Amino acid sequence: MKLSQSALLGLVSVAGSLASNAQTKIYFAASNGDRNATQVAISRILTNWSYQGLNGKTTGAGGASQTVSDTFRTSNFGTWNGTWNGQNVIIKTNYAGALAGIAAVADQLQKFRFDPTEGNGDGGIPENPLTSTTDGNYIEHAVDFGLSTNFQSTSPFNGSYNDRTYNTVKQIPVGISQLGFYGSPGIPIDNITTQQAKLLYDTGAVPLSIFTGNWSNGDEHKWIYALGRNTDAGQRFAAQLEIGRSGLGFQWAYQADPAPTAGGAANAPLIESPAGSGTWVTNPAHDPSKSYQIGTAVIGGVVSNHRQWNNGVDETFSGITASGGHNSGANLAIALTQKLGSVAYKKADPAATAGWYVGYVTPGDANATVLGNGQGAARPADSKGVALKYNGIENTPENVKSGRYTLWIYNRILTPIDGVTALGTDPSPTFRNDFVTALANRIKIDVATQQGIALDDAALKVHRTADGGLVFPGPLPGDE
């Protein structure tokens, strides 16, 4: 049967309506170091959105003035459901690591884990998809694009690696994130040098005397133990290269065994009494052996024992085989607030009298959890960790921008070399690519207030072309 012109036009109209009302699902893998600015940017380019993540559910109107919530800003896994360019968009996020972001885009046959929700249900997601062993609590899918704090050229995902072929990706710089070394509460140092850091991660523990120079007052029996990130973490890769070690190599790091028992908000060491009075008193129910919670920050507790991460057994994560570490900067920051019991601090020396942790995280992960910033009188001074200078230079935006402080990484969006691949169900052939462009432009605006330094900051006088590489004067010469 031959359809009339009006009938054909009607079918086209119906098809167009269905396409405009359909859901467009977008998947990406990224690093912890990209999370803060990226999550905030998504909340501002979407409108009338909802978000389900590890920290629960929240909603917002979107737009440039959307307020920031830790429900989405600090969540490593979750799903957004909102509107962009008149289209309902579902965005599934996996902030498992910078190296995963590169691997996912360079070999799009690989599938990565995402949560199974649609982003508009009740409460948070079922559990962390990365560690879940329950069918139905995660899905696996290839990505449309990625974000990474590492250069592809200094990653293993560049050509052939472990019997897989990785294609060249397009890298779009969107900002700079600072990285720093931090010490646990009570640590009697405020600086770490390149050689001290290298020795620490070569051996896992060094006597305090290496830092103080005192070998006759007991410092030789006080020990500093290393904490580190997992094999897929861009922060591990950058920190190890910065101190002259291999990004792919062995990292001697410790893991609490067992971790301190969680005490929750009820275990806070100080309570406001009466509520709203501004007077803080000792909480008689506080158990110092357990952790406690202030807002979203988990703090403290005593490590009764610890061991080499994963007992030194190599683990494989996103194609990289090496010794393990904490699977997020947020979790490493928690460990940096813990105190060592006698069994733990005597691990390297039976005659030891004290011990502390040192590890590397971004200021975004350290500020509240490690340093207690913004927690006011609720946070006791003896529970706060220490931000360490690096080679005598303080970790500040001004010192990064001037070139004096060199422990930093670029934030970048990654796409296939020819752009994001369109799907036949998209409302237009360029929809996904246009979305990624809009996201990149929004991150460039938000990165400075959320996690680091904007690339167009007039005070930024330096650049680098490799993770841990030399810092050169002048601007970054285009896309790397």
C-alpha positions, -999 to 999 in steps of 0.1 A, spaced: 0 0 0 13 34 -9 11 60 19 -1 95 13 22 125 17 3 135 48 7 100 63 44 101 56 48 134 73 28 121 103 52 91 106 82 115 105 66 136 132 59 106 154 95 93 149 109 127 158 88 129 189 99 95 200 136 104 194 133 137 214 116 119 243 140 89 244 167 85 270 203 90 259 227 70 281 263 82 284 291 63 302 325 75 313 354 63 334 376 88 353 401 95 381 394 105 417 414 137 409 388 147 383 358 139 404 351 171 423 351 195 393 334 171 370 305 162 393 299 199 400 301 207 362 275 180 354 252 194 381 254 227 363 250 217 327 220 195 334 187 209 344 160 193 366 183 165 375 184 137 401 215 118 413 219 85 430 253 76 443 273 61 471 264 89 494 226 87 487 202 106 465 199 143 458 181 165 432 186 200 417 174 225 392 208 228 376 222 258 358 253 279 365 243 288 400 236 252 412 249 248 447 274 221 455 264 190 475 288 164 489 262 138 480 274 140 444 307 159 447 324 131 468 307 101 452 329 78 431 300 59 416 265 69 407 240 79 380 227 113 369 193 117 353 184 151 339 179 172 308 205 186 284 196 204 251 160 193 255 169 157 258 166 134 288 202 122 296 213 94 319 250 97 328 268 68 345 300 76 363 329 55 373 357 74 391 378 43 397 411 58 385 430 78 360 446 48 343 412 32 339 401 64 322 429 61 296 425 23 291 387 26 287 390 51 259 421 37 242 405 2 240 367 6 238 362 -31 236 368 -32 273 339 -30 297 339 -12 331 315 -14 360 287 10 367 258 11 391 225 -3 377 201 25 387 185 51 364 195 79 388 159 88 398 150 61 423 149 63 461 181 64 482 216 56 471 229 29 448 229 -7 460 266 -9 467 301 0 453 301 -15 418 339 -19 419 339 -43 449 304 -58 445 301 -96 441 263 -95 438 248 -99 404 224 -71 397 242 -46 419 264 -35 389 264 -35 352 293 -37 327 295 -13 297 321 3 274 326 41 278 318 70 255 347 91 269 370 93 299 388 117 322 424 112 335 450 130 354 477 112 335 493 116 301 487 87 278 523 89 267 535 80 302 509 54 308 511 17 298 480 21 277 498 34 247 503 8 219 506 -28 229 504 -37 266 496 -71 282 484 -86 249 460 -57 242 463 -29 217 455 7 228 448 34 203 459 70 205 433 92 223 426 128 220 434 147 253 417 179 262 433 197 292 407 213 315 426 222 346 454 213 371 450 195 404 475 198 433 488 166 450 505 165 483 521 144 510 503 143 544 512 129 578 489 114 604 480 131 637 509 139 659 536 133 633 566 155 643 576 166 608 564 192 583 584 185 552 594 156 530 621 156 503 623 137 470 649 113 484 630 107 517 598 99 498 617 76 474 632 57 503 599 55 521 582 38 491 612 17 484 612 2 519 577 9 533 590 24 566 619 47 576 630 59 610 621 94 621 658 102 623 660 103 585 638 134 587 651 150 619 688 141 617 687 131 654 701 96 660 707 97 698 675 110 713 651 81 704 641 92 669 658 62 655 631 41 673 602 61 660 590 51 625 571 65 596 551 40 575 540 45 539 504 46 527 496 45 489 470 42 462 460 13 440 475 3 407 450 22 386 453 56 405 467 85 386 477 100 419 499 70 426 513 71 391 521 109 393 535 107 429 558 78 422 572 94 390 577 127 408 599 111 434 620 92 408 602 58 410 584 39 382 547 46 378 542 9 370 566 -4 396 563 -19 431 551 4 458 558 -7 494 527 5 513 508 -6 544 473 -17 550 455 -17 584 448 -53 594 421 -50 606 409 -15 600 395 3 631 359 -4 639 335 22 627 319 43 655 298 67 634 286 101 644 277 90 679 314 83 686 326 118 681 351 128 708 333 162 714 296 170 715 279 204 716 260 207 749 234 221 750 228 218 712 234 251 694 252 267 724 287 267 708 300 249 739 318 217 732 324 191 759 340 156 760 316 129 748 316 103 776 306 76 751 336 82 728 358 51 722 392 63 708 399 29 693 370 34 669 366 59 641 340 86 642 322 108 617 317 145 612 295 153 583 307 130 555 343 128 569 353 95 586 381 101 611 404 84 635 405 51 654 435 30 664 453 6 640 459 -24 662 480 -41 635 490 -36 598 507 -54 570 522 -49 536 493 -41 513 477 -73 500 505 -91 519 528 -82 490 508 -103 465 505 -87 431 471 -77 420 457 -69 385 435 -39 381 425 -25 347 454 -43 331 482 -32 354 500 -57 376 517 -43 407 514 -41 445 481 -27 458 469 3 477 437 22 487 411 24 460 403 61 464 419 92 477 390 95 501 398 61 517 435 70 519 426 102 536 407 83 563 438 61 569 458 93 574 437 102 604 443 69 622 468 64 650 491 34 653 489 10 682 521 -5 697 519 -37 676 516 -17 644 543 9 651 567 -19 662 563 -37 628 596 -24 615 615 -23 649 606 -43 680 622 -15 701 600 12 685 582 37 708 559 55 683 549 55 646 529 75 621 516 73 585 526 94 554 506 92 522 497 113 491 462 127 483 448 158 467 439 188 489 402 181 481 404 147 498 427 160 526 411 193 536 382 181 558 392 145 566 429 149 573 432 186 583 397 192 597 391 223 576 355 236 581 348 213 611 354 240 637 354 232 673 339 198 667 373 185 656 399 181 684 434 195 675 451 162 683 430 144 657 442 165 628 469 154 604 497 175 588 501 189 553 538 183 545 559 207 524 576 191 495 613 199 492 607 228 516 579 243 495 543 246 507 515 231 486 496 262 475 481 273 442 505 302 441 535 280 444 522 256 417 515 285 393 549 300 398 567 267 393 581 264 429 559 235 439 561 206 414 538 179 427 508 184 405 488 168 377 467 179 347 430 172 345 419 162 310 390 148 291 398 119 268 379 109 236 387 87 207 409 105 182 380 112 159 357 123 187 329 105 206 311 79 187 275 86 178 247 60 182 218 56 159 194 63 187 209 97 195 187 128 188 215 140 164 248 126 151 268 152 171 248 150 203 273 130 224 303 149 210 285 182 218 277 171 253 314 163 260 324 196 246 299 214 268 312 194 298 348 202 291 340 239 288 320 238 321 349 219 339 373 247 328 351 272 346 346 251 378 379 234 383 395 264 401 369 266 428 365 228 432 399 211 431 427 231 416 439 257 391 423 270 359 444 268 327 435 303 318 447 317 351 470 346 342 493 337 371 500 302 357 535 306 343 545 269 339 536 236 322 549 201 319 547 174 292 550 142 312 537 130 346 565 137 371 585 154 343 603 187 343 582 218 349 589 243 321 582 280 319 554 291 295 519 278 286 511 242 277 517 240 240 482 230 228 466 195 233 494 172 244 
